[in-house]
Amino acid sequence: MASPTPAPPQPDSARTTTPDGATRDARTHDVLIVGGGLVGSSLAIALARIGVDVGLVEATAPGSLPPVFDQRNLSFAEASVHALTALGVMQKLRAPTGAIRRIHVSRQGDFGRVLLEAGRHGREEFGRVVVARDFGEALEARVAELPGIVRYRPARFEATSVEPGSEASLREVQLSEGGNPLHLRARLLVGADGADSGVRRALGIGHARHEYGQVLFVCRLRTDRQPEGTAFERLGPGGPTALLPRGDRHYGLVLGVPADEAAPVSALDDAAFLARAQATFGWRAGRFLECGPRSLYPAVKVEAEALASERAVLVGNAAQAIHPLGAQGFNLGLRDAMTLVDLIESTRRDGAEGDFGHANLLQAYVARRREDRAATIAFSDGLARVGANGSSFLAPLRSVGLFAADRLPSVQAGLVGGALGYRGDVPRLCRRPA
C-alpha cells in the first residue's frame, strides 16, 4: 500500500472496487507524478515545498533506489545547482562534488579546439559534477522530510482517462501496487517515467526515436594528474569521450564506441580498456592508471511529439531523451520541472487554487519550454552527428567551427549560456540568487 498512509479522501473522491468486491474512496491529488527518478523526485520536492498535495508513483520498493541512481556522473549546470540548492537537495549530498571551471572540446583528426573558462565570463564555475547514486540518496532524504508527498511504491502505472469536455474533470489513473489494482485521481498527471514512458503511450502522444549507433561506457577513472576543474569532451567517429572532474580527485569517464564493438570492449580487462580509452582520448589529462566498475548505455534520442494532453504533461526523459554529449539531458529535464512549478505557483497567486490541470496552464507550459527544448535538442544532436561524421571533406569545416567557437565572442556567449543552463525562459529557482 502507499507509504506513508494517505490522508482521508477528499469530498470529491470517487469510489473504486477492490478485488473482494468491496468499495473504497479513491484518493485525489493536486498533482500525481509517475516516476521517482532524477526529475520526478525533484519536481515532487519543489511542489511539496509550496503546499501542493503530491502523489509520487515509484517502481522501486522502500529502501531501494531506481537503477538510474548508479555510479554514472552527472554534470549539473549552474542553473540546476541553484534550483537544487533552493530545494534543499544539494545540502544532503554526502560525497564531495567537483567544480567545472573549464570546458575543453576537441575532435580526433581535426585542428583547433574550444576552451571555455568560467572566470572569463564572470563565474567561478560552470557547474558541479555529482555521482548519481549520491544524488539519489540526497533526493530520498529530502523527499522523506516532506509530509506533503504521498508515495506509492512499488507501483506500476497502468492506464489513465479523463472525462472529456469538462474543465472541472479530473484525471483517472489506474496503478498496480504490490500486485493489487489501485485507482487514483489527479487534477494534473505528470509523466516523468523515462524515455520508454508508459504515461506518454497512454496519452496517445507519439515520439521520434533515433539510434546513434553508439554505446557509452561509464566508470570512475584515476590518472597521474589530479583534475583541476577541467571537463574534457573529445569527439570522434566512434562516439565521444568525456572526462568530468569529480570531487574525489578522480574523473568520471564516458567512452563512446560503435555499437557493433560494444561486446568485445565489454570483454576487455581493465588494462586493455584503459589502453583503448587512452588511445581514443589522448594525453591531455595525463596517463590513465585505474578505472572502477563499468556500466554501458546505448546512445539514443527520443523526442515526444507533444508535451501536454488534457490535464497531463511530460517532463524529463519522457518529454525528450537526448544524447549525453554536452551533459544537457538532466539539466533540460530539471528546467521542465521547475517551469511547471513556476506556473503552478502563479496559478495559486492568481486565485485559481488547486486547478493545476487547467488548459491555460498547460498551454503556457508548452510555450515556455519551446525555445529551450528546441535549442538544447538541436545542440546535442548536431554535436553528436557532426562529431561522429568521419568524412575528410568535412574536416576543414569542423576545424573552422572549432576556431569560431573558440574565438568569436558571439558564438562563445551562446555556448557559455548553454553550459550554465540559461536558455529560453529560465525558471525562477534556476536563476542566479540575489
N, C-alpha and C positions, 0 to 999 in steps of 0.2 A: 504494500500500500504506500501511499505518499508519505514522505518524510520531510519536515515534521508533519503532524496530523493537521489537515486543512481546517481552517476556521469554519464555523457553522455556515451552511449555504445562505446565499443572499435571497431576498424575497422573490427575485425574478428567476430563480433557479428552475430548471426543468426536471422532469422525472425520467429515470432510466431503469431498465430492468436488469437484474442480476441473474446469473446462471440458475439460481434456485427458484426463480420466479418472483422474488421479492422486488420491491422498488425502493429507490433512494434518490435523494436530491443530487443533481449534477452541479458541481462547483462551477461558478462563473468567475473568471479572472478578467481584470482590465487588459492585461497582455499575457498571452501564452507563447513562450519561446520553445521551439522544438530544436534541441541541440545544445549541449552543455560544454562545447569546446571553447576555443580561444575567444571568439567573437560573441557567442551566445551567452557565456558566463559574464563577460564584460558588460553586455547590454543589461543583463538581469541586475547586476550590481548598480549600474547607473540609474535604472528605473526605480529600484527599491529605495535608493537614497532620497528620491523626491516624493516618496509616499505612494507610488503606484503598486497596486496589487499584482504580483508577478507569479505566474506558474512556469516552472522550468522542467522540461522533459529531457531526461538524460538516459542514454543507452547503458551506462555503466552503473554497477551497484555501489552503495555506500562503501567507502574505503578504497575504491579504485579510481584511477584516472583514465580518461579517454586515451586511445592509442596515440593521438596527435601529440600528447604531452610526453615525448620521448627525449632522446639525447640530442635532437637536432638543435641548431642555434637560430634564434630569432633576432632579427635586426629591427629594433624599434626606432622609428624616426622621432625627431624632437616632438612633433605634434602628438604622437602616440604616448611618449613619456609624460607630456603634460596631462593628457587625459587620464592615464593610468595612475598618475600621482594624485590627481584630484579625486579619483575613485578609491584611493587608499590601498591600491594593489602593489605599487612599486615598493611601498614601505614593508610589505610582507615577504619580499624576496629574501632568501637566506644566503644564497650564493652570491659572490661579488659579480657585478656586471662590468662589461668592458666598454670604454668610451670609443666612439668612432670619430676621430678628429680629421682624418684624411680619407679620401676615396681615390684609388688608383685603378684606372681602366686601361687595358691594352688588348691587343689581339695577336695571336701567333702569325708570324709571317708578314705583318704589316708594320710600316713605320709609324711613329708617333704614339702618343699616349695622352690620356686625360688625367689630370691631377686636380682634385677639388680639395681645398683646405678651408676648414670651418673658420679659422682665425681671420682669413681674408674677407669673410662675409659677416663679421660681427658676432660670431658664435664661438663658444668654447668647443662644441662638438656637434656633429650631425644627429647623433642619437646614441643608443646603448645596445649592446649585444647581451641577450638573455638566453639561458638554457631553457628549452621548452618545458622540461619536467619541473624545474624550479618555478617557472611561471604558472604551471598548472596547480602546484601546491599553494602558491600565493593566492590564486583565484579561489581555490577551495576554501582557504582560511577566511577570505573576505566574504564569500557567499554565506558561510556558516554564521557570520556575525550579524546578518541582516534578517530580521524576523519577517520582512515583507515578501520573502521568496518562498513559495511552496514548491518542493522538489518532488518530482515523480520519477523514481528510479529503482531498479532498471525498468525502463518503459520503452515501448516502440510505437511510433506514430503509425496509424493505420489508414485513416481517411478523414475528410473534412467536407462540410457542406454549409450553405448559408441560405436563409430564406430570401428569395430574390425580391428586389423592388422595395425593400423597407429599410429606411435609414436607421430605424431602431433595432434592426435584426442583429443577431449575434452569430459568430462562427460556432458551428457544432463540430467538435473534434473527437474522434474515436482513437483511443490508445489501447495497447495491450500492455498490462503491468503485471509482472510476475505470472504471466500466462492467463490472466483474467482480463476481460474487457472492461474498459473504463471510459466513461462519457464525460467530457468537459465542455464548457462553453467559454468563449472569449470575445471581448469587443475588438481585439486585434490579435491575429495569429501571425507570428514571425517565424519564417523558415530560416534557421541557422544551422542546418543539418548537413552541410558539406556539399562537395561537388556532385555527388550522386543523390541529390536531395529528393526525399520522398514527398516533402511538402510541395516542392516545385512541380513534381509529376501530378500530385493530387489536384493542384490548382489548374492544371492543363496548360502550364507555361512551357513552351518548347525551349530548346537550347542548341547552340552550335558547339561542336567539340572538335578540337584539333590536336592530333598526336604529333609531337615534335621529333619522335624517333630517337629520344634520348632517355637514358636512365641516370639518375643523380645519386651518387654515393655520398653519404653524410657521416662524419665522425669528428672526434676531437683529434687535434694534431699538435705535436710538440716539435719545434725547430730549435736550431742552435742560437737563435736570436729571439729575445722576448718581444712580443707585439708592443708596438709603441703607438697604438691608436690608428693604424692604417688598415683599412679594409681594401682588399685586392679583388678585382674582377678581371680574369684572363679569359678572353673569348677564343674559340677555336672551332674547327669543323666538326669535332666530336661532341661539342657542348661546352658550357662554361666551366671554369674552375675558379672557385671563390675561396678566399681566406678572410674570416671575420675575427677581429681581436676580442677574445673572451676576457673575462675578469680574473681568470685563474692562471694567467700567463701562458695559456695555450691559444691556438687558433681553432676556430670551427672551420672544417674543410668541407667544401662541396665540390665533388669531382664528377663532371658530366662525361658520359661515354655513349657511343652509339648503342641503340637498344640491342642489336644483334651481338654485341660484345659484352653485355651485362653478365651473362652466366660465366664466361671464363674469367672476368675480372673479379666476380664474387669468389671464385675458387682460389685466387691468389693468396699466398700467405702475406703477413704484414710487410715483410721486407720487399717483396715483389710489388705489392700495392703502393708502398711509399715510392719505390723507384718509378713506377708509372706516373704517379701524381707529380713527382719532381720533374720528370721529363716533359710533362704537359705544361706545368706552371712555370718552370724556370727557377732562378735562384734569388729573386728579389727579397724573399723573406728568409733566406738562409737555407741550410741543409735540413731536410725533413728527417727527423730522428725516430719518432714514435707516433702511433695512432691508436685510438681507442676502438671500441666495437663499432662496426659499420652497419648502417641502415641504407636501404635504397628505395627510390621512389621514381615512378615514370614521370616525365615532364609532359603535361597536357595543359590545354586551355579549354575551359568550359565557360561559355557566356550565355546567361539566360536571356531570352528574347524580350522579357518584360520584368520589371522589378516589383510590380504590385498587381493584385487582383482584389476582388471585393473583400474588404476587411482583412487583408493579408498582405504582407510584404516579405521580400527576400533580403537577407544581409549576408555578408561574408562570402564564403565559397559557394553557397547556394545561389548567390547572385552572379558571381564570377570567380572562377579559379584560374589563376594566371601563372605563367612561367615564373619560377622563383628568381630568375636573373634580375638583379637590382633590388631584391628583398622588398618588393612592393606589396605582396599579397595580403599579409595580416594587417599592415597599416591601412590599406584600402578598405578592408572589411571593417576595421575598427571605426573608420570615418563614416561608413554606412551606419553603424550602430549609434554613434554619437550624434549624427544628423537626425536620426529618428528621436533620440532623447530631446534634442533641441525643439523639435516640432511638438512633441507631447507636452513639454514644459510650456510652450507658447499657447497650446490649446487650453491648458489649465488657467493660464493668466487671462485668457480671453473669455473665461466663464463657461466654456463647454466642458466642464469637469467630467472626466471619465469616458467621453466619446472619442476614443483614440483610433477608432477604425473608420472615422468619417471620410468620405470621398475627397474632401478638400485637403485633408492632411496627407492622404496617400498621393494625391497629385503633386503636392508640394515636395514630398519626399523624392518622387521620381525626378522632378525638375531640379532640385538641389543636388542630386547625385549625378546628373547627366555629364557635366563638364569634367569633373574629377575622374569619374569612371571611364569615360571615353579616352581621356588623355593618358591615364595610367595603363589601361589595357593596350593602347597603341604603342606606348613607350616600351613596355615589357615585351610585347610580341615582336615589334620591329627590331629591337636589340637582339632578341633570340634568333630571329630569322637571318638578319644580316651577319651576325656573329658566326653563325654556323655555315654560311654560304662560302664555300672554299674557292669560288671562281676567281681565277687570276685576273680576269677582266675587271672585277670589282675592287681589286686590291688598291689601285690608286684612289678610287672614290672613298673607300673606307679610311685610308690614311688621311685624305683631305678632311673627312668628317671628324676624325680624332683631333686633327690640328685645330679645326674650327672650334670644337667643343672645349679645347684647352686654352684657346687664345681669345675668342670673341666674347666680350662681356655679356652680350645679349643671350648668347647660347648658354654660357655658364650660369646666368641668372635662372634660366628655366631648369637646368639640371640641379642647381642648389635648392631651389624651391621644392622640387620633387623629392630630393633626398631628405629634406627637413619635414616633408609631409604636408606641404602647403600648396594644394592645387584646388582650383574652383572655390566653392562656397565652404569655407573651413568651419567645422562645428565649434561651438563656443568653448567646450572643455579642451579642445586641441590647440587653442590659440595661446600665444606666449602670455604667461601670467603677469599681472601688474607687479 
